Amino acid sequence: MALLQRSTERLDIDLLVLPDANLILIASVIEPLRGANRISGSELYRWRLLTPDGAPVPTTSNIAVPAQGAFKATTEDTPLFVLASYNWRHSATPALKMQLSQAARYRTVIAGIESGTWLLAEASLLDGLPATVHWEDYEDFALAYPEVRAVKDRFVIDGKRLTTSGSLPTVDLMLEVIRQRQGYSLALEVSRLFRYEQPSFHADESLSAASAGLRMHDPRVAQAVRLMEEHIEQPLILTRLARRVGISARHLQDLFQQSIGAPPHVHYLALRLNAARRKVIETTASFADIAAATGFNSASAFARSYRASFSESPSETRRRLRRRITSSEVRA
């Protein structure tokens, strides 16, 4: 599906926001995408806010969110995210459920964000599929929709259907979208914009604070990441890193995979490339100097890794951003 395929093309997303949605829920979808655009210096994502009737929609904060149009069942294939928090039943009219069913014929993806999962279930768009909802609603949802396989996960991706269990899990989902489309390095850098302590979905499972915005179930992983960040210029080999943490290299690899879904070398390379990218964008340093400062043996090795991660060379990044700055100055 286009939403989860590697691409440098811009992705448009429609957000159907229902009355009494939380502002933080709306931001949980939009802000990671905005962050990806800002960090990359490209318009990788564009979003459009829709409401059932095209009018501004009230939120739980008594701040109305303006709409760019009314939601209609068309033949558009743009991914559709349905955002709802409280009082979703007031919006679950036969007309809206019919529109969702019709839209599902064409949309590449339909996502139920928090209580939006209930709307998708009401429209029979989750039958036979796993889906998640806010933990407070889990039992009621499982009883109301036995044809849906309710699961206690932060988010679920299954074919053309996505569901999330709350605002912070929605951030997790959007980071996963960015990771699959633009790679681990950009997703990691965006995650650093959201430094928060993620509560577990399960009440008996405690999580430590995420030092880089990612979940780190084990303090040894957090310690290893801190060591990586302190040794960007002269990277530590895996065995030495593991020894500093007090475990074997194999055990550290397993902990990384369990905690953040990537092996240590992938995370370490992403940290170094992100540090290098900031230098490419924010300084006039030579690429050889940047390579040396971020632990690469040569400028050519740095350039290869940079292109593989960001789909352009360091010089192309500088030229593209220079053109954008020049264009802005001309318009001003």
C-alpha positions in Angstrom: 0.0 0.0 0.0 1.2 3.5 -0.8 1.1 4.6 2.8 3.7 2.1 3.8 6.0 1.8 0.8 9.4 3.4 0.5 9.0 6.6 -1.4 10.3 10.2 -1.7 7.0 11.3 -3.4 4.6 13.5 -1.5 1.8 11.7 0.3 -1.6 13.3 0.7 -3.8 12.2 3.6 -7.4 13.1 4.4 -8.3 13.5 8.1 -12.0 13.2 8.9 -12.3 14.9 12.3 -15.5 14.2 14.2 -17.0 16.5 16.9 -15.5 16.2 20.4 -12.2 15.0 19.2 -9.2 15.9 21.4 -6.8 18.5 20.1 -3.9 16.2 21.1 -5.3 13.4 19.0 -5.4 15.7 15.9 -1.9 16.8 16.7 -0.7 13.2 17.1 -1.4 12.6 13.4 -0.3 16.0 12.0 2.8 16.9 14.1 5.0 13.9 13.2 4.2 14.6 9.5 5.0 18.3 10.0 8.2 17.3 11.7 9.2 15.0 8.8 8.6 17.9 6.4 10.7 20.3 8.4 13.6 18.0 9.1 13.8 16.7 5.5 13.4 20.2 4.0 10.8 18.7 1.6 7.0 18.5 1.5 6.9 14.7 2.1 3.3 14.9 3.5 0.3 17.1 3.0 -2.9 16.7 4.9 -6.5 18.0 4.5 -9.0 18.3 7.4 -12.5 17.3 6.6 -15.6 17.2 8.8 -19.0 15.5 8.2 -20.6 18.7 7.0 -17.7 20.9 6.1 -18.2 23.2 9.1 -15.6 23.8 11.8 -15.7 21.0 14.3 -15.8 21.6 18.1 -13.1 19.8 20.2 -13.1 18.9 23.8 -11.0 22.0 24.5 -13.7 24.2 23.2 -11.5 25.2 20.3 -13.1 24.7 16.9 -11.0 23.1 14.2 -11.6 24.6 10.8 -12.3 22.3 7.9 -11.1 22.4 4.4 -14.2 20.6 3.1 -17.0 18.2 3.8 -16.3 14.4 3.8 -17.9 12.8 0.8 -17.8 9.3 -0.7 -15.8 9.8 -3.9 -13.5 7.7 -6.0 -10.4 9.3 -4.4 -7.7 6.8 -3.3 -6.1 9.1 -0.8 -5.6 7.5 2.6 -8.4 8.4 5.0 -7.9 8.8 8.8 -11.0 8.9 10.9 -10.4 10.8 14.2 -12.8 10.6 17.1 -12.5 10.8 20.9 -15.8 11.3 22.8 -19.5 11.0 21.8 -18.6 9.3 18.6 -22.1 7.7 18.5 -23.6 11.1 17.8 -21.7 11.1 14.5 -22.3 7.5 13.6 -25.3 8.3 11.4 -26.5 5.9 8.7 -25.4 8.5 6.1 -21.9 8.7 7.5 -21.6 4.9 7.8 -22.7 4.5 4.2 -20.2 7.1 3.1 -17.4 5.2 4.9 -18.5 2.0 3.3 -18.5 3.5 -0.2 -15.1 5.3 0.4 -13.6 1.9 1.4 -14.0 0.7 -2.2 -11.4 3.2 -3.4 -9.3 4.5 -0.5 -5.9 2.7 -0.3 -6.0 2.9 3.5 -8.6 3.7 6.1 -7.4 4.3 9.6 -9.5 4.4 12.8 -7.7 6.8 15.2 -8.7 6.2 18.8 -12.5 6.1 18.8 -12.5 6.2 15.1 -12.0 2.4 15.4 -15.7 2.3 16.6 -16.8 4.1 13.4 -15.0 1.7 11.2 -16.5 -1.3 13.1 -20.0 0.3 12.8 -19.5 0.5 9.1 -18.4 -3.2 9.0 -14.9 -2.2 7.8 -13.1 -4.3 10.4 -14.9 -7.6 10.1 -12.5 -10.5 10.5 -9.6 -8.2 11.2 -7.6 -7.4 14.3 -8.2 -3.9 15.7 -7.3 -1.9 18.8 -9.1 0.8 20.8 -8.5 2.9 23.9 -7.8 0.6 26.8 -10.8 1.9 28.7 -13.1 0.8 25.9 -11.5 -2.6 25.2 -14.0 -4.8 26.9 -17.0 -2.9 25.6 -15.7 -2.9 22.1 -14.9 -6.7 22.2 -18.5 -7.4 23.3 -20.1 -5.0 20.8 -18.2 -6.3 17.8 -17.5 -10.1 18.1 -16.8 -10.2 14.4 -13.7 -7.9 15.0 -10.6 -9.4 16.7 -10.0 -6.9 19.4 -6.4 -6.8 20.6 -4.5 -4.9 23.3 -1.9 -3.2 21.1 -0.8 0.4 20.8 -1.6 0.3 17.1 -2.5 -2.3 14.5 -1.7 -2.4 10.8 -3.5 -5.1 8.9 -3.8 -4.7 5.1 -5.8 -1.6 4.3 -6.9 -1.0 7.8 -5.1 0.8 10.6 -6.3 1.4 14.2 -4.8 3.1 17.2 -5.5 3.0 20.9 -5.0 6.6 21.8 -3.0 9.8 21.2 0.5 8.7 22.0 0.1 5.3 20.2 -1.0 7.4 17.2 2.4 9.2 17.4 3.9 5.6 17.3 1.9 4.8 14.2 2.9 8.0 12.4 6.6 7.3 13.2 6.1 3.8 11.8 4.6 5.3 8.6 7.6 7.7 8.3 10.0 4.8 9.0 8.6 2.6 6.3 8.4 5.5 3.7 11.6 7.4 4.4 13.7 5.1 6.5 14.8 4.6 10.1 17.0 7.7 10.3 14.3 10.2 9.6 11.8 8.4 11.8 14.4 8.5 14.6 15.0 12.3 14.1 11.3 13.0 14.1 10.9 10.9 17.3 13.4 13.2 19.0 10.8 16.0 18.7 8.5 14.1 21.0 10.4 13.3 24.2 7.8 11.7 26.4 7.4 8.8 28.8 5.2 6.3 27.1 2.8 4.4 29.4 2.3 0.7 28.5 -1.0 -0.4 27.2 -0.9 -3.1 29.9 -1.2 -1.7 33.4 1.3 -4.1 34.9 4.1 -3.3 32.5 6.3 -0.3 33.3 8.4 1.6 30.8 11.3 3.9 31.3 11.5 7.3 29.8 12.5 7.3 26.2 15.7 9.3 25.8 15.2 9.8 22.1 11.4 9.6 21.9 11.4 5.9 21.3 10.2 3.3 23.7 13.0 1.7 25.6 11.8 -1.2 27.8 15.2 -1.9 29.3 17.5 0.7 31.0 20.4 -1.1 29.4 19.1 -0.1 26.0 18.8 3.5 27.2 22.3 3.4 28.5 23.6 2.0 25.3 21.9 4.7 23.3 23.4 7.4 25.5 26.9 5.8 24.9 26.2 5.9 21.2 25.2 9.6 21.3 28.4 10.3 23.3 30.6 8.5 20.7 29.5 9.8 17.3 32.9 10.8 16.1 34.6 7.5 17.1 31.9 4.8 17.2 32.2 2.0 19.6 32.2 -1.5 18.2 29.3 -3.7 19.4 31.3 -5.9 21.7 32.8 -2.9 23.5 29.4 -1.2 23.7 27.9 -4.3 25.2 30.7 -4.6 27.7 30.2 -1.0 28.8 26.5 -1.9 29.4 27.5 -5.1 31.2 25.9 -7.7 28.9 26.9 -9.8 25.9 26.7 -8.5 22.4 24.1 -11.1 21.5 22.0 -10.1 24.5 22.2 -6.4 23.6 21.1 -7.1 20.1 18.1 -9.0 21.4 17.2 -6.2 23.8 17.4 -3.6 21.0 15.1 -5.6 18.8 12.6 -6.1 21.5 12.7 -2.5 22.7 12.8 -0.3 19.7 12.4 -2.8 16.8 15.9 -2.3 15.3 19.3 -3.8 15.9 22.1 -1.7 17.6 24.0 -1.1 14.4 21.0 0.3 12.6 20.2 2.7 15.4 23.8 3.8 15.8 24.1 4.5 12.0 20.9 6.5 12.1 22.2 8.6 15.0 25.5 9.3 13.1 23.7 10.1 9.8 21.2 12.4 11.5 24.1 14.2 13.2 25.8 14.4 9.8 22.7 15.7 8.1 22.3 18.5 10.6 25.9 19.5 9.7 25.2 19.4 6.0 22.1 21.6 6.5 23.3 24.0 9.2 27.0 24.5 8.4 29.3 25.0 5.5 31.8 22.3 6.6 33.3 20.2 3.9 31.9 16.7 3.5 35.2 15.2 4.4 35.2 17.1 7.7 31.5 16.0 8.3 32.4 12.4 7.5 35.3 12.5 10.1 33.1 14.2 12.7 30.5 11.5 12.4 32.6 8.4 12.4 32.9 7.6 8.7 36.2 6.4 7.2 36.0 8.6 4.1 33.8 11.1 2.4 32.9 8.5 -0.2 31.7 6.0 2.5 29.7 8.8 4.1 28.1 9.9 0.8 27.1 6.3 0.1 25.4 5.8 3.5 23.8 9.3 3.3 22.3 8.6 -0.1 21.0 5.1 0.9 19.3 6.7 3.9 18.0 10.0 2.5 17.7 9.2 -1.2 19.9 12.1 -2.2 23.6 13.0 -1.8 24.9 15.6 0.7 25.6 18.0 -2.1 22.1 17.5 -3.5 20.7 18.4 -0.1 22.6 21.6 0.1 21.7 22.6 -3.4 18.0 21.8 -2.9 17.8 23.8 0.3 19.9 26.7 -1.2 17.4 26.9 -4.1 14.5 27.0 -1.6 16.0 29.8 0.4 16.8 31.8 -2.8 13.2 31.3 -4.0 11.9 32.5 -0.6 14.1 35.6 -0.8 12.9 36.4 -4.3 9.2 36.1 -3.3 9.9 38.4 -0.3 
